[in-house]
Amino acid sequence: MIKSELVQRIAQANPHLYQRHVEMIVNTILDEITAALARGDRVELRGFGAFSVKHRPARTGRNPRTGAKVSVEQKNVPFFKTGKEMRERLNGGSV
């Protein structure tokens, strides 16, 4: 599912909302999550999961094509851990 499909499904489930308003809400939520992660904050949505940032230190890697050693710089990467309710629903449990 892509973002436009998500917006469409939410708008269909909530006929009292205009699709353009739903799109603004979804964009605002995603922007706020991104901004919080950029600040180094953790974003927890109970039952759904938690977004956080993990630091990956610099390392020496290999070019898969040539096998040559390459330097990989340190970086921060987004990380998502599913919540208990989501894990149970995905594995056939009823919540």
C-alpha positions, 0 to 999 in steps of 0.5 A: 500500500502506498500513501495515496492508497492509505489516504483513500482508504481512510477517506472512504472509512470516514465519509464526513472528511474530505480526501484533501483533509485526510491527505493533510492529516496523514502528511502532518503525522508523517512530517511530525514523526520525521521531525521527532526522529531528526531531533533524536526523539523516539515516537511510540504509538501504543499497540502499533510500534515505536520509531527510533533512530539507530547510529551505525558507526563508520566501517570498512565495507566491500564493493560487491562487484569488484571486491575492493575495500571501501570506507562506509561513513557513520550514519543514523538510520530509522528503526521501527519495532512493532508493538505487541498488538500488531505482532499478535494480529499479524500472527493470527491472534485476535486483539 
